[in-house]
Structure formats: structure tokens, C-alpha cells
Amino acid sequence: MDDDNVKETKYCINCGEIIDKRAEICPKCGVRVAPPPMQYIQPQNNSDNSEYNTMIILGYIFTFIFGIVGLIISIYLLTRDNDRAKKHGLIMIIISVIFTLIWIFFASIMFGAFAIASNPYYYY
Ligand SMILES: [Zn+2]
């Protein structure tokens, strides 16, 4: 065994087999010996982050302006296989529910006031 060959190897953390230094998974026992390279994770995250940007922005706009469309978009985002989309979808649903409750609250006050004003016998 020459020196150059020794430098290119390492021992598997699981079974102790001498394996290639650049190996991520031990060929003998199949156990991962190194974390996956960052360049495989990073571009995927970046593309995922921009993938639903339009839907997320539209979702927030519709959540505030036209609740039911915002709700549909938030459900769409929640069902995506994407953490960022899910997170924003969840925030939109919470905002939608709060806004809906506020609207119901004000609508019931308005309806109550209208009922009292239009019916002098309304005392209940
Ligand atoms: Zn091994």
C-alpha cells in the first residue's frame, strides 16, 4: 500500500472499513459517514424559496382584500410539499380566520343597529 493511497482513505465510523475519503456512504455497511454536500441543499432551497413567491404575495393581498380567495390560496400553499409555502399558508389561514371573526362581529353589530333603527318595537 503506497502513501498516496492511504491519504485518500478513511475509516467508516460504523464498521471500521477503510473507505474512500470522499465517500458519503460506506459501501460495506451502507451507513452515512459524511453529511451531504451543502451545494446540493442550497440551490434546491433557493429555487423552492422563489417558487411560491407569487402565490404567497397574492395570498397575502387576497387575504386582506378578499378573504375567501386568500383562504383558497392559503389552502393551496398548505398542501404544497414546501416548508416555506406551508408556513405562509398557515399565517394566511390565521389572518383569514381573525379577519372573518372581526367581520362577523362588526356585521352583527351593524345588523343589530339596523334592526333596532328600523323597528321601534325591537327591544330584545
Ligand atoms: Zn461501514
Residues whose N, C-alpha, C, O or C-beta is under 5 A from the ligand:
A	BS01	ZN	C12 N14 C15 G16 E17 C26 K28 C29 G30
